[in-house]
Amino acid sequence: MNSEQQRIIEVANELLAHDSTGGSTSEQIAAAFILNEMKYLPFGYFNIADAWDRLGSQWQQYVRDIQHDYSHLIQR
């Protein structure tokens, strides 16, 4: 796991625990997709496809990898 993936997991856990985070826009978008909860998308991202596109291919792969390999680290 790289540092970006680790931070995305931290942001996802912050969102679950506090409904807020200091994470960057990309971290928040990635976390929302990992949690499958679009209510966690940052303000201004009402279109799911636009939010997904905002991530770009590398961060989209981070989301897939976290969902596949590291979902056990999400504190549900």
C-alpha positions as CSV (number, residue, x, y, z in Angstrom):
1,M,0.0,0.0,0.0
2,N,1.4,3.4,-0.9
3,S,1.0,6.6,1.1
4,E,-1.9,7.9,-1.0
5,Q,-3.9,4.8,-0.4
6,Q,-3.1,4.9,3.3
7,R,-4.3,8.5,3.5
8,I,-7.5,7.7,1.5
9,I,-8.3,4.9,4.1
10,E,-7.7,7.4,6.9
11,V,-10.0,9.9,5.3
12,A,-12.7,7.2,4.9
13,N,-12.4,6.3,8.5
14,E,-12.6,10.0,9.5
15,L,-15.8,10.4,7.5
16,L,-17.3,7.4,9.1
17,A,-16.4,8.5,12.6
18,H,-17.1,12.2,12.4
19,D,-19.0,12.9,9.1
20,S,-16.2,15.3,8.2
21,T,-12.5,15.3,7.4
22,G,-9.6,17.6,6.6
23,G,-8.8,15.5,3.6
24,S,-8.1,17.0,0.2
25,T,-10.9,17.0,-2.5
26,S,-9.4,14.0,-4.2
27,E,-9.1,12.1,-0.9
28,Q,-12.7,12.9,0.0
29,I,-13.9,11.8,-3.4
30,A,-12.0,8.5,-3.3
31,A,-13.2,7.9,0.2
32,A,-16.8,8.4,-0.8
33,F,-16.4,5.8,-3.6
34,I,-14.7,3.4,-1.2
35,L,-17.5,3.8,1.3
36,N,-20.1,3.7,-1.5
37,E,-21.6,6.8,0.1
38,M,-22.0,9.7,-2.2
39,K,-23.2,11.9,0.7
40,Y,-19.4,12.2,1.5
41,L,-18.6,13.8,-1.8
42,P,-17.2,17.3,-1.3
43,F,-19.5,20.3,-1.8
44,G,-20.0,21.0,-5.5
45,Y,-19.7,17.4,-6.7
46,F,-23.3,16.5,-7.3
47,N,-22.7,14.5,-10.4
48,I,-21.1,11.1,-9.6
49,A,-19.5,10.7,-13.1
50,D,-17.9,14.2,-12.7
51,A,-16.5,13.2,-9.3
52,W,-15.1,9.9,-10.7
53,D,-13.5,11.7,-13.6
54,R,-12.0,14.2,-11.2
55,L,-9.9,11.4,-9.6
56,G,-8.1,10.5,-12.8
57,S,-7.0,7.0,-13.7
58,Q,-4.3,6.6,-11.0
59,W,-6.6,7.5,-8.2
60,Q,-9.4,5.5,-9.7
61,Q,-7.1,2.5,-9.5
62,Y,-6.4,3.3,-5.8
63,V,-10.1,3.1,-5.2
64,R,-10.3,-0.3,-6.9
65,D,-7.2,-1.6,-5.1
66,I,-8.4,-0.4,-1.7
67,Q,-11.9,-2.0,-2.3
68,H,-10.3,-5.3,-3.4
69,D,-7.3,-5.6,-1.0
70,Y,-7.7,-3.3,1.9
71,S,-11.4,-3.0,2.7
72,H,-10.7,-4.7,6.0
73,L,-9.0,-1.5,7.1
74,I,-12.2,0.5,6.9
75,Q,-13.7,0.8,10.4
76,R,-17.4,0.2,9.8
